[in-house]
């Protein structure tokens, strides 16, 4: 089976301000989580995936990268030196250590798996210890962004909390990640090996995965059609995510009442990256997927 989208890492300079802005967008965020390697996060948690707002909050604790050890914190620190936005895509894993070996054998990441834990605040008070294992994959043809798989090594009920999964804007889950690249076809091999699924090519675009769990790579012309006004980049970048919602009219009312600018294009409500710290948001009603 194709790997499922697990979460998106969205790098921000100031976590507190970004959280306020994302709450204005109608997201209910988890309390701050602190990593032992210098970063902190707040999550917009959905049914089976999530968005991670991430900031570097202790620069002295950031470990350096080495040829065989990918530094999650250093990558995101370096990403923030140029812009805010989506820096990494994580897919779900049942065995990150096996994934790391698979990535090495397929020449997309000769990195040791990374195990860590942190305390997660519970809705009713108190904390629970949550443990993760990550396996990283990178491509020299996509500098500045990275990919990994994420295995949760704790009981699911310690992480997935209904109190955190309900959002005023009605968001249910991430269904698509949109990337820009000058030549989408050049990234077919890497994305097929990373996702373990076949890609489809069309003029100006490459897609991996099925409806509801898809990565789409667009060239500048196709990107301009889908996301008008979004500045193109000379190297591959994560540009947007599409989110399924329960009721698009209700989403529109929440955003309008909160003073958020948006556009409606057919069945899609689009929020520009200026309002969401560098990642455009496309909302679409669940039934239309």
Order of alpha helices (4+ residues) and beta strands (2+ residues): beta-alpha-beta-beta-beta-alpha-beta-alpha-beta-beta-beta-alpha-beta-alpha-beta-beta-beta-alpha-beta-alpha-beta-beta-beta
